[in-house]
Amino acid sequence: MSILDQRKLIESIHPFGLLSRETLDNLMQKIDIAYYPKDTLLISKNLPSIAFYIIIKGSVTEYIDDEVQNVYSHGDTFDADALIYGKCEGRFVVDEDLICYEIKKDDFLELMQNKKVQNYFLQDFVTRHQQLKNYDMQSDFSGFLMARVSDIFLHKACVVESHESIFSALSKQEKLKAHVIIVKKENEYSIVTDTDLRKHVLLGGADVEDEIVTIATKGLISIDIEDFLFNALLIMTQNGIKRVVVMKDNKVFGVLEQLDLLSYFANHSHLVAVQIDKAQNIDDLKILQADMKNIIITLRAKGVKVRYITKLISTLNIKVYKKVFDMCVEKELQENCALIVMGSEGREEQTLKSDQDNALIIRNGTDVKLYEEPMMKLNSYLLELGFPKCPGNIMVSNEFWRRDESGYKKLIAGWTQSMGEADVQNLSIFLDAKCVAGDEELLSSLITHLHQHFHQRDDVLAHVAKAVLNFETPLTMFSGFVLEKGQQNRLDLKKGGLFALVHGVRTLCLEYEITQTNTIERIKELNNKGIIDKVFATELIESFDTLSAIRLKATLEAKSLDESDYINPQSLEKIQRDLLKDSFKIINKFKKFMSFHFHLNMVS
């Protein structure tokens, strides 16, 4: 391995990539390469650690009380704790001939004086996990952080001399379509906003022939054109303003509007929302579908958390649903029904369009048949817009999911009595329901009825909860990934991780009558009620974020919807693999919690 390759390997391991060039140069001079044959005992209770190890080739197994705790291989490191605390509870044994880098104990402890290194190795799971994620997306986020004011569209500034009349200034403002008036007096600037005009002219009685400077506010907030956009965002946030004046060579150059800044960051998402509102027919909505995917790609590239991306996309999709609903259902029928979405869409966790999961609740006493034709039309429109048909036929075009309030109450009773696999699935889907059009109260009353129906029904809840054990977490006891040969040696993120977390949290919320539908909001509410402690809640949220982010990457790269849940861990960066392993460990911890909480070992 060349010196350059050695350096690249060290830099790829967090937190060494955060070190300054000088510190890293110094470290590289102190690193040794060592070889240990199979079965060598490196560290134990009676054998103090002499170095921090970075594996180049081979593997090392960590045992605690003769049980395998971890297996370390290429690119993995161990064991900082043994050096920091001077003791080790386990045994580290070479499992396969080992070639590794060694940072000697004294050199490592000296390196621990560096705050970045110290902060990482002394942190708990949650903090370390978060730091790894932040480090992983640093390069993606830097594009936005490094963008300058000169990179964005700026509005023309309406600059007037201090002696000009209010009327004359307003005339210039109208001509330029500017939002504010900037008043120049010698080398100083002040500003006149709509608030100033309302306060002084409409309410204060100022004459329009008075000089504009008499109603101007001093203390112009500005930013240089070569400054960073991120700083512009900070200035607006800190000062509670919607625009900032841009200066070039100490002269007013233009005005940066908050809406344009947010649009630059979110790839014009607000413009997509406006276009949805203005759409007159289904063809107008079709044009926007590519924009929706571009928003996802851009926000992900800029390091935005998946939970915020999905909420934005969900908001836009709800607008689409509402617009299609208005196109298909006559006004007099709209007030007697509620169009709902379920599954990931209802939880606000959908990114690219997945299978349709929608239904219609019709007010008691209203003829259900009146909605057959409109719902058939609505379903066909959604298919045209790229919302795939649900394989389970959970759609408004299916009369099973198009019934009145009393019909849904009978369904809920049936789900409770049967507890068959299909009934548990339907119940789970309905628990995620969100109203997107029509009378929201129709759904709210049914959700209340559902929670009351399940109140203190521990026997039924245990049957519902048991589904968290349906799929094995794809992680061995040696912390290796379990891959599916039939899926080209990939693993299923949804079945292996996300399902257990989403369904388990959903079941706990059913037990404690928590009505939120979003998984993260549900976890927070479970913590608020004392069902799970804050540390465990944070671990679950971090794990959910990680799994969702990796799944989004897989979805964007997948050739078809069927492949969107599968990933090859080897295609991930090492940091992402470490995050994935940590997340799967938390999923297993959560499964144990659910098994104990609902006594799942007693459920047949």
JOPEFEN-V720465 format. One record per helix or strand of 3 or more residues. SS is the DSSP state (a for helix, b for strand). FROM is the first residue (numbers start at 1). TO is the last residue. If there is no record, write none. Layout:
<<SS | FROM | TO> <SS | FROM | TO>>
//
This chain:
<<a | 3 | 11> <a | 16 | 18> <a | 21 | 30> <b | 32 | 36> <b | 41 | 43> <b | 51 | 64> <b | 67 | 72> <a | 80 | 85> <b | 91 | 104> <a | 105 | 111> <a | 115 | 121> <a | 125 | 136> <a | 138 | 146> <a | 149 | 151> <b | 158 | 161> <a | 166 | 176> <b | 181 | 185> <b | 188 | 192> <a | 194 | 202> <a | 212 | 215> <b | 222 | 224> <a | 229 | 239> <b | 243 | 248> <b | 251 | 257> <a | 258 | 265> <a | 269 | 278> <a | 282 | 286> <a | 289 | 301> <a | 306 | 328> <a | 331 | 334> <b | 337 | 341> <a | 343 | 346> <b | 358 | 362> <a | 368 | 384> <a | 399 | 401> <b | 402 | 404> <a | 405 | 418> <a | 421 | 431> <b | 434 | 438> <a | 440 | 453> <a | 458 | 469> <a | 485 | 487> <b | 490 | 492> <a | 493 | 511> <a | 519 | 528> <a | 534 | 557> <a | 561 | 563> <a | 569 | 571> <a | 574 | 598> <a | 600 | 602>>
//
